[in-house]
């Protein structure tokens, strides 16, 4: 069996460091708004080239609080890609705004800037591009549209740790950016965790209030905030793992190159692209094939792990039926939802495992 992902291998490689760091947090009872959290905020912001990092409880909160901090609220609209995890749109809804779905580019799976303009209305407050699967959205085009229309940009970087756009880390380009450290992420915690990055002092101060009940002193609160803080144990784990992030991203990129060598000429199989201005971090390795469900059943039967990210576009999700979305609204997202397959991708894969997975895929699809 070649698994889709295996978190145990990575843990074994850093277990001693992690266990010592957790013990240190426990020995010092440094659990909430701790020095470990502040150190990780600083280190991760520096890694991404951003001025501020504000640790929060999870990736969805990171997006929600970032939207609130840039001024999104009741009655506003936020432009969101149709092809992404529902948390992107849910963050908009939690902020009191309405997600407006836009189709994606045919090659990158990311939001199509050419389709953003026609989605802008007088109610539009922000654009929420997703760097999906580890490939960056076209941030130059998105920022140009935002500036021309007085809009905010909040980057969804939940799948894009170590992703570059024109040599810059994603998360440092928009007004703010939300990252998830869910355990399966390229940089994953040992539970739920998230962070918001921003270069704005004002947005940073807003976020610090919002994540901690609007607290200014211990029992004084300047606004009605939320309880969403990155805990000390998760921060300690992430500080250790951050030191390995570039190594892990490079391993993923190496596996991707091997897949291209082995699968690039298989008829009926479409591999992911990496544009010239991008550095793909390959959070997941997504291919496309017809008869997807039949193909996946055979892959699993023959020992190749696989999954789908994501089988239902957001405009067709039952949770958003009230917005009136229908088949045909976003044809690229709808077509790809029936074709996409995620195949094994994690740093600790061996070249032999990649070759074995590729052999099974060629046997099934060929």
N, C-alpha and C positions, 0 to 999 in steps of 0.2 A: 504494500500500500504506500503510495506517495500522498501524504496528507495535503489538504488545501493550506493549512497553517498548523504549526506546532509551537506553542508558547513555552513548553516545558524545557526544550533544548536551550533556549535563550536564558531562562532562569537559572539552569544549572551552571551556565558559564559565568554568572555574576552573583551567584547565591551568597557567597561569603561576604562580599561587599554590601549587598542589600540587607542581609540579616544583621550585620554590624550597625548599619545606618538606622535601621528600625529600632534596634536595641537602644541606640543613643537617644532617639526621640522619646522612647518610653522612659528611659532612665531620667530624662530631664523634664518629663511630662510637658513637652513642647508641641502641643497638638494643634492649636488654633492661632492663626496669624503669627506664626513662629518665625524664628530666624531662618530655619530651613526653607520655609515658604518664600521669605524675602530674598534669600540667596538664589533660589531657583528662578524667581521672577526676574531678577537681574541677569542671571546667566542665560536664560532662554531668550530674553529680549536682546541681549548682546549677540547671541548666536544668529538671530534673525535680522539684526541691523535695525531694530526698533528702539525708541527711546524709553518706553515704559512697558512693563509687564504686570498684569493684575490677575493673580491666581483666583480661580473660582471653582465651584464644586464639580462641574462637568462641562462637556462641550456645548450642549444645548443652552445652558445658562450663559456660556461665553457669548454666544450669538445674541441671545435675548437681551442680556445686559449691555452689550455693545450697541445694539439698536436703540435701547432706551437712552444710553449715554450720548448718542449723537442726535437725539431729539425725535426719534420715531415714536408715535403714539396713536391715540384713538383717531380714527378717520383717515389715517395715512395709508398709502399704498407702497409696497416694496416689491421690486422686480426680482424674480427668483427663477432659476432654471427648472424646467419640468422634469429633468432627469437627475435626481439626487435623492438622498435619504430624507424622510419626512421631517426630521428634526430641523432642517433648514427652514422649511415653511412654518413649522410649529413655533419657532422662535419669533417669527413675524407676528403670528397670531397672538402669542403670549404678550407681545408688546402692545397689543390693541389695534394693530394694523391689518391690512388685507394683503396676502401674497398675490402677485400678478405673475402668472407663469409664462415663460418664454422658452421656445425650443432651443436645441443645442446644435453646435457645429457637427457636421457629419464625420469629421476625422478625430477631433479631440474629446468629444463627449461633453465639452464645457459650454456654458451659455454663449449664444451667438450674438455678438455685439450688433450685427446688422439688424437683428430683430428686436433689440432693446428700444430703439428710437420710437417705433410704432406703438410700443406698450406704455409710453410715458403719457400721463394725464396731469391735470392740475393738482391731483391728490398725491402724485408720486413724490416720495420723500427720499428714497434710497434705492440703491442697487446692491444686491447680495450675490455676487458671483461665487461659484464653488469651484475650487481647484480639484476636479473630480478624479479619483483613482490615483492621484499624484501628478497629473499633468496640469500646468497652470492655465487659467483662463487668460484671454488677451487683455491684460491689464492696461496697456497703453490706450487701446480703443475705448475701454470701459471708463477710464479716468477722463478721457477727452469728452465723452458723452456726459458724464457727471458734472464736470466743470461748466460745460456749455448750458446745462439745464439747472444748475444750482442744487445738485443732488449730493447726498452722502454716499460713500461706498464702504460697506463692511464686508471684508473677505471671509469666506468660509474655508478655513484651512484644516478642517478636521481630518482630511486624508492626505495632507500635503507637507508633512514635516520633512524638511530638507529639499523641498522643491524650489527651483529657481526660475524666475522670468527675467530674461535678458541679464543674467548674472546676479540679480537681486533675489534674496529670499522672499518668498511670498509671506504675507503677514506684515510687511513693512511698507506697503505701497498705498493702500487705501486709508481712509480716516481711522479705521479700527479693524481688527481681525480677531476671529475666534478660532481657537484650537481645541480639539478634543484629545485627551490622553486615555481613552478607553483602552483596556488591556491589549486588544488586538491591533492597535494602531502602530505605525512605524516607530513612534515613540509612545509607548504605552505604560500607564501606571499599573498598580496592583489593585485597582478598584476604579471608581469614577474620579475624574479630575479634568480640569480645563484651565485655559488662560486666555485673556484678552491682551492683545498688543496694540499700542497706539503711539504716535509721535506727538500727540497733543497733550499739553499739560492739563488743559481744561477737561478733556475727555477722561484722562486718567483720574483726576480728582472726583469726577462724577461717578466713575466706576467704583472707586474705593468706598464711596458713600453707599452706592446701590447694593454692593455685595454684602455689606455689614450693617443692615437695618438702618441705614442713614445716620450712623453713629458719628458724632463729632468728639464727645467725651464719653466716659463710660455709661452715663445715664442721660446724655443729651443727644437728641436726634434732630437733624435739620430737615429731613424728609422721610417719607415712608419708603423704606428700602426693602431689601430681601435678605435672606440668610443663605448665602452661597459663597463659601470660603474654601480655598484649597487647604486640605489638612496637612499637618506636618509630616505624617508618615508617607503620604503620596509624594510630597515635595522631595523628601529624602530619597525615595526610590528614583524619582525622575532626575534628580541631580546626578546620580550614578549612571543612569542609562543615557543621559545627554552626552556624556563623554564618548559613547560608542556610536552615536547617531550617524555620523558621516561614514563610518565603517559599515554600518548596517545598510545605509542607502546605497553605497557602492556595491555591496553584495547583491542587493536587489537588481541594480542596473546590470550587473554581470550576468545574472540569471536571465534577464530580459534579452540581452544580446545573444545568449545561447539559444533561447527560444526562437529568435529570428533566424539564426543559422539553421536550426533543425526543422522549423515549421514554415519558413517564409515562402516556400513554393507549393504548399498543400492546397490544391483546388478546393474551393468552397469554405475556406477558413480565412477570416480577416483578423490580422494582428493589430495591436495598438500602434499609434504613431508617436513620434517625438518631434515636434517642430524644431526648426533650427534655432529659434530664440528661447527654447525651453530646456530645462533639465528635469526630466520625469523621475519621480522617486518611487514609482511602482508600488504604491500601497497595496493594490491588487492588480493582477495581470488579467485583463479582460479581452477575450477574443469573441468573434461572432461566427455563428454557424446557423444554417437553416435546420429545421427539425430539432430545435434545441433540447426539448425535453427528452426525446429519444436518444440523442447524443449523450446527454448527461447520465441517463440511466445506464448506458453501455460503459461510459467512463468509470462510473462507480463500481459496476460489476467487475471490471477488469483491474480495479485497484488504483485509479487516478482520482484523487479528491477534486471536487468542483463545487461551485455555488453560483448564485445569481445576485448581482448588484446593479440594478434593482428591477424586479419583474413588473412593477406597476408604476407608471408615470404619476407625478403628483396630481395633475389635473383630473386623473381618473381614480384617485384614492377615495374610498367611501367617506373618509373624514372631511374631504373637501367637495363633496357632492353639492353642497349648498351654493358653491360658486358657479355651478352650471357648466362645468367642463364636460366635453364630449369627445368621442372618437373623431379623429381628423383634425383636432385643434393644433396638435403639435406632432406632425407625422414622423419626424426623425426619432424623437423619444419613444413614440409608440412602436415603431418598427424595431428599434433596437431592444426594447423591453422583451421582445419575443425571440431575440437572437443571442443576447450576450451571455457569456459563460466565463466565470472566474476560475482560472486553473492555478495549480500550486505556486505560491509565491511567499517566501519568508527568507530572511537572511541566511539561516542555517541550512537551507537546501544544499545538497551536494550536486556536483556536476552530473554524477551518475543518476541521481533522482530526477534531475531536469531531463536528462536523456531518456529515462524510463517513462516519464510522463509524456514526453514528446512522441515516443514510439507508440504508446497507447492511443494518443490523439490521432496520429496518422493512420493507425489501424482502423479506428472507429470512423473517422471522417473520410479517409481515402477509400 
